[in-house]
Amino acid sequence: MEAALPREHYVDSQMFARERDMLRHEWTCLGRLDELGLTGPDRVAVLDFHSESILVTRDASGLHALGNVCRHRGSQLMPADSPPCGAKAIRCPYHSWTYALDGSLMHAPHADDIDPADFALTSLAADTWGGWLWVAESPRTTLLEQLGPVPERIRRYPLADLRLGLRFEYDVQANWKVIAENYNECYHCGPVHPELSRLVPAFASGGKDIPWEDGVPHREGAWTFTMSGTTDRAPFPDLDEHERVKHKGELVYPNLMLSLSAEHVAAYTLTPLAIDRTHIVCDLLFHPTETAKATFDPSDAGDLWDLVNRQDWAICESVQRGMSSRYFQGGWYAPMEDDSLDIRRWLLSRLG
C-alpha cells in the first residue's frame, strides 16, 4: 500500500490557491478550436483561464492569448460572457485605447507622447494540438514536451479532424484531483459501473493484467463504447488491428481526459473552480464523414457515457464528502492503483 496525497490537497482552500498558481504555468486545455470560434482569421474569443479572463485571438500570424485588461486604466476590454466574434482590432470601452489582435497598441487618444511598445497587452502562450486550444502563462516547456509520449501513442486517431457530435456539462462537487485519480484507475469499475463492466468484462476485476498499450478488449461481439457495444458508424480509417476493436484511454495532465473508441472519442476538459468543485465538459467527437450524414445519431454513445459519467461524479462527490470529514486522516493506493500514483509524481514535483 502506498500513501496518497496528503489530505490538505483535497480540502484546504490555501492549497487550492497554491495549486492554481502553479497550474497557470502548465499548458491547459481550454476547448476545441472550432467550438471556440477560432478556426478562421480575425477572430476573438473571451475565455476563463484559471479564474482569469483572457482574450484568445487569431490573425494572419496565428493564435494569441492576451490578458483581458486595458493597459491604460485596467478596464476589462470585453465582457467575460462575450460570444466569439470577428474583429480587426480590440477597443477599450473606457477611453478607446485600441489594440491589434496580437496585443500591440495601435492607438491611444490624446497620448501621442507614449511609446506604444511599452503598453502592449499582457501576453500568454497559446498553441494547438489535436484540435484543442492550449494556453499557459510563462510555460516551463513547450506544449509537445508537456504532452510527452501521448501524441505518439494515439497518433492513428484523427483527433484534429473530429467534430462535436454531442456535449454534456457537469458541475461536480469534488476536487479536480479526485476526478483525475478516479479516471486513471479501474479498481472502482466493478462496484460503480455494472453496465460498463458488462461491456468490458476485465473491468469487473479492476482491469488487472490488461495489455493497456494495445487497448482494452470488449466482450464477445462488441467493439466500441455504446449501449450495445456496436454501432453503424465506421471505425476511424487509420487504426491498427487492435484499435479497431479495443478501447484506449489517456489522462493528459493537467486537465484533459481522453477515452478513445474505434469510431468516436470522449474528451473531458476539467476546470477547477474551488477546492471542492470542478466543472467538466464532456465532448463526444466523431469523424466528419459521419456527422455529415442525415442519419447521424450519437445517442447510442451518449446514453452510455452520460450514465457512466454520472456514476463517476456521484462516487467522486462521496469521496470529497468523506475527505472533508474530521475522521479522514489520509488515503492509500492499493497495488492495482499504481497508475493513479501519477498524480503525486506530476503534482508534487511542480509544487516543489
For each residue, the residues with C-beta under 8 A, 3 or more apart:
1: 332 333 334 335
2: 332 333 338 341
3: 330 331 332 333
4: 181 330 331 332 333 344
5: 9 10 177 331 343 344 347 348
6: 9 330
7: 10 11 12 323 328 329 330 331
8: 11 12 15
9: 5 6 12 15 19 175 177 347
10: 5 7 175 177 178 275 320 323
11: 7 8 175 275 276 323 324
12: 7 8 9 15 16 275
13: 16 17 274 275
14: 17 18
15: 8 9 12 18 19 275
16: 12 13 19 20 175 272 274 275
17: 13 14 20 21
18: 14 15 21 22 351
19: 9 15 16 22 23 272 347 351
20: 16 17 23 24 50 51 272
21: 17 18 24
22: 18 19 25 26 350 351
23: 19 20 26 28 50 254 272
24: 20 21 28 49 50 52 136 137
25: 22 136 137 138 139 140
26: 22 23 136 139 140 146 253 254 350
27: 125 127 134 135 136 139 141 143 146 147
28: 23 24 49 50 134 135 136 254 255
29: 132 133 134 252 255 256 269
30: 36 47 49 56 132 133 134 135 269
31: 35 36 47 132 133 269 281
32: 35 36 131 132 133 164 283 285
33: 36 38 39 128 131 132 133
34: 37 38 39 131 163 164
35: 31 32 164 283
36: 30 31 32 33 45 47 56 84 133
37: 34 43 45 83 84 85
38: 33 34 43 45 56 58 63 84 133
39: 33 34 43 58
40: 43 58 86
41: 58 59 60
42: 58 59 86 87 88 101
43: 37 38 39 40 57 58 84 85 86 87
44: 55 56 57 78 84 85 86 87 90 101
45: 36 37 38 55 56 57 84
46: 53 54 55 68 78 79 80 81 82 84
47: 30 31 36 53 54 55 56 135
48: 51 52 53 54 80 271
49: 24 28 30 52 53 54 65 124 135 137
50: 20 23 24 28 272
51: 20 48 273
52: 24 48 49 67 68
53: 46 47 48 49 68 76 80
54: 46 47 48 49 65 66 67 68 124 135
55: 44 45 46 47 64 65 66 67 68 77 78 90 121
56: 30 36 38 44 45 47 63 64 65 66 126 133 135
57: 43 44 45 63 64 66 87 90 101 102 103
58: 38 39 40 41 42 43 62 63 64 101
59: 41 42 62 64 100 101 102
60: 41
61: 102
62: 58 59
63: 38 56 57 58 126 127 128 133
64: 55 56 57 58 59 101 102 103 123 126
65: 49 54 55 56 123 124 125 126 135
66: 54 55 56 57 99 103 121 122 123 124
67: 52 54 55 121 122 123 124
68: 46 52 53 54 55 76 77 78 80
69: 74 75 76 77 121 122
70: 73 74 75 76 77 92 94 95 97
71: 97 105 119 120 121 122
72: 75 92 94 95 97 108 119
73: 70 94 95
74: 69 70
75: 69 70 72 92 93 94 95
76: 53 68 69 70 79 80
77: 55 68 69 70 90 91 92 93 99 121
78: 44 46 55 68 82 90
79: 46 76 82
80: 46 48 53 68 76
81: 46
82: 46 78 79 85
83: 37
84: 36 37 38 43 44 45 46
85: 37 43 44 82
86: 40 42 43 44
87: 42 43 44 57 90 101
88: 42 101
89: 98 99 100 101 106
90: 44 55 57 77 78 87 98 99 100 101 121
91: 77 96 97 98 99
92: 70 72 75 77 95 96 97 98 99
93: 75 77
94: 70 72 73 75 97
95: 70 72 73 75 92 109
96: 91 92 107 109
97: 70 71 72 91 92 94 105 107 108 109 119
98: 89 90 91 92 105 106 107 108
99: 66 77 89 90 91 92 103 104 105 106 120 121
100: 59 89 90 103 104 105 106
101: 42 44 57 58 59 64 87 88 89 90
102: 57 59 61 64
103: 57 64 66 99 100 120 121 122 123
104: 99 100 116 117 120 121
105: 71 97 98 99 100 108 116 117 119 120 121
106: 89 98 99 100 116
107: 96 97 98
108: 72 97 98 105 111 112 114 116 119
109: 95 96 97
110:
111: 108 114
112: 108
113:
114: 108 111 118 119
115: 118 119
116: 104 105 106 108 119 120
117: 104 105 120
118: 114 115
119: 71 72 97 105 108 114 115 116
120: 71 99 103 104 105 116 117 123
121: 55 66 67 69 71 77 90 99 103 104 105
122: 66 67 69 71 103
123: 64 65 66 67 103 120
124: 49 54 65 66 67 135 136 137 138
125: 27 65 135 136 137 138 139
126: 56 63 64 65 133 134 135
127: 27 63 134 142 143
128: 33 63 131 132 133 134
129: 132 134 143 144 147 151
130: 151 159 160
131: 32 33 34 128 159 160 161 162
132: 29 30 31 32 33 128 129 256 267
133: 29 30 31 32 33 36 38 56 63 126 128
134: 27 28 29 30 126 127 128 129 143
135: 27 28 30 47 49 54 56 65 124 125 126
136: 24 25 26 27 28 124 125 139 143
137: 24 25 49 124 125
138: 25 124 125
139: 25 26 27 125 136 142 143 146
140: 25 26
141: 27 145 146
142: 127 139 145 146
143: 27 127 129 134 136 139 146 147
144: 129 147 151
145: 141 142 148
146: 26 27 139 141 142 143 253
147: 27 129 143 144 150 151 252
148: 145
149: 152 153
150: 147 153 154 250 252
151: 129 130 144 147 154 155
152: 149 155
153: 149 150 213 248 250
154: 150 151 157 159 248 250 258 260
155: 151 152
156: 236 238 239 240 243
157: 154 236 239 243 260 265
158: 161 162 236 237 238 287
159: 130 131 154 162 265 285
160: 130 131
161: 131 158 287 288
162: 131 158 159 265 285 286 287 288
163: 34 285 286 287 288 291
164: 32 34 35 167 283 284 285
165: 264 284 285 286 290 291 296 298 301
166: 283 284 298 299 301 302
167: 164 281 282 283 284
168: 281 282 302 305 306 309
169: 279 280 281 282
170: 279 280 282 309 310 313
171: 273 277 278 279 280
172: 179 277 278 279 280 313 316 317
173: 276 277 317 320
174: 178 179 276 277 278 313 316 317 319 320
175: 9 10 11 16 178 179 272 275 276 278 320 323
176: 179 180 255 270 272 278
177: 5 9 10 180 181 343 347
178: 10 174 175 181 182 316 319 320 323
179: 172 174 175 176 182 183 270 278 280 312 313 316
180: 176 177 183 184 251 253 257 270 343
181: 4 177 178 184 185 340 343
182: 178 179 185 188 312 315 316 319
183: 179 180 249 251 257 268 312
184: 180 181 251 339 340 342 343
185: 181 182 188 206 207 336 337 339 340
186: 189 203 206 207
187: 206 207 334 336 337
188: 182 185 191 192 193 315
189: 186 192 193 196 197 200 203 204 206 207
190: 193 194 197 203 204 205 206
191: 188
192: 188 189 311 312 315
193: 188 189 190 196 197 203 308 311 312
194: 190 197 198
195: 198 199 227 304 307 308
196: 189 193 199 200 203 304 308
197: 189 190 193 194 200 201 203 204
198: 194 195 201 219
199: 195 196 218 219 222 225 229 304
200: 189 196 197 203 216 217 218 219 247
201: 197 198 204 219
202: 205 207 208 209 210 216 217
203: 186 189 190 193 196 197 200 206 207 216
204: 189 190 197 201
205: 190 202 208
206: 185 186 187 189 190 203 336
207: 185 186 187 189 202 203 210 216 336
208: 202 205 336
209: 202
210: 202 207 216 217
211: 214 215
212: 215 216 248
213: 153
214: 211 242 246
215: 211 212 242 243 245 246 247 248
216: 200 202 203 207 210 212 246 247 248 249
217: 200 202 210 245 246
218: 199 200 222 223 224 229 245 246 247
219: 198 199 200 201 222 229
220:
221: 229 230
222: 199 218 219 228 229 230
223: 218 229 230 235 244 245 246 262
224: 218 229 230 231 235 247 261 262 263 264 301
225: 199 229 247 259 261 264 266 301 304 305
226: 229 230 231 300 301 303 304
227: 195 300 303 304
228: 222 231 300
229: 199 218 219 221 222 223 224 225 226
230: 221 222 223 224 226
231: 224 226 228 263 300 301
232:
233: 263 264 286 287 290
234: 237 263 287 289 290
235: 223 224 239 243 244 262 263
236: 156 157 158 239 243 262 263 287
237: 158 234
238: 156 158
239: 156 157 235 236 243 244 262
240: 156 243 244
241: 244 245
242: 214 215 245 246
243: 156 157 215 235 236 239 240 246 248 260 262
244: 223 235 239 240 241 262
245: 215 217 218 223 241 242 262
246: 214 215 216 217 218 223 242 243 262
247: 200 215 216 218 224 225 259 260 261 262
248: 153 154 212 215 216 243 258 259 260
249: 183 216 257 258 259 260
250: 150 153 154 257 258 260
251: 180 183 184 256 257 258 342
252: 29 147 150 255 256 257 258
253: 26 146 180 342 346
254: 23 26 28 270 346
255: 28 29 176 252 269 270 271 272
256: 29 132 251 252 267 268 269 270
257: 180 183 249 250 251 252 267 268 270
258: 154 248 249 250 251 252 265 266 267 268
259: 225 247 248 249 265 266 267 268
260: 154 157 243 247 248 249 250 265
261: 224 225 247 264 265 266 301
262: 223 224 235 236 239 243 244 245 246 247
263: 224 231 233 234 235 236 286 287 290
264: 165 224 225 233 261 284 285 286 298 301
265: 157 159 162 258 259 260 261 284 285
266: 225 258 259 261 282 283 284 285 301 305
267: 132 256 257 258 259 282 283 284 285
268: 183 256 257 258 259 280 281 282 283
269: 29 30 31 255 256 280 281 283
270: 176 179 180 254 255 256 257 278 279 280
271: 48 255 278 279 280 281
272: 16 19 20 23 50 175 176 255 277 278
273: 51 171 277 278 279
274: 13 16 277
275: 10 11 12 13 15 16 175
276: 11 173 174 175 320 324
277: 171 172 173 174 272 273 274
278: 171 172 174 175 176 179 270 271 272 273
279: 169 170 171 172 270 271 273
280: 169 170 171 172 179 268 269 270 271 309 313
281: 31 167 168 169 268 269 271
282: 167 168 169 170 266 267 268 305 309
283: 32 35 164 166 167 266 267 268 269
284: 164 165 166 167 264 265 266 267 298 301 302 305
285: 32 159 162 163 164 165 264 265 266 267
286: 162 163 165 233 263 264 290 291 296 298
287: 158 161 162 163 233 234 236 263 290 291
288: 161 162 163 291 292
289: 234 292 293
290: 165 233 234 263 286 287 293 296
291: 163 165 286 287 288 296
292: 288 289 296
293: 289 290 296
294:
295:
296: 165 286 290 291 292 293
297: 300
298: 165 166 264 284 286 301 302
299: 166 302 303
300: 226 227 228 231 297 303 304
301: 165 166 224 225 226 231 261 264 266 284 298 304 305
302: 166 168 284 298 299 305 306
303: 226 227 299 300 306 307
304: 195 196 199 225 226 227 300 301 307 308
305: 168 225 266 282 284 301 302 308 309
306: 168 302 303 309 310
307: 195 303 304 310 311
308: 193 195 196 304 305 311 312
309: 168 170 280 282 305 306 312 313
310: 170 306 307 313 314
311: 192 193 307 308 314 315
312: 179 182 183 192 193 308 309 315 316
313: 170 172 174 179 280 309 310 316 317
314: 310 311 317 318
315: 182 188 192 311 312 318 319
316: 172 174 178 179 182 312 313 319 320
317: 172 173 174 313 314 320 321
318: 314 315 321 322
319: 174 178 182 315 316 322 323
320: 10 173 174 175 178 276 316 317 323 324
321: 317 318 324 325
322: 318 319 325 328
323: 7 10 11 175 178 319 320 328 331
324: 11 276 320 321 328
325: 321 322 328
326:
327:
328: 7 322 323 324 325 331
329: 7
330: 3 4 6 7
331: 3 4 5 7 323 328
332: 1 2 3 4
333: 1 2 3 4 337 338 340 341
334: 1 187 337
335: 1 338
336: 185 187 206 207 208
337: 185 187 333 334 340 341
338: 2 333 335 341
339: 184 185 342
340: 181 184 185 333 337 343
341: 2 333 337 338 344 345
342: 184 251 253 339 345 346
343: 5 177 180 181 184 340 346 347
344: 4 5 341 347 348
345: 341 342 348 349
346: 253 254 342 343 349 350
347: 5 9 19 177 343 344 350 351
348: 5 344 345 351
349: 345 346 352
350: 22 26 346 347
351: 18 19 22 347 348
352: 349
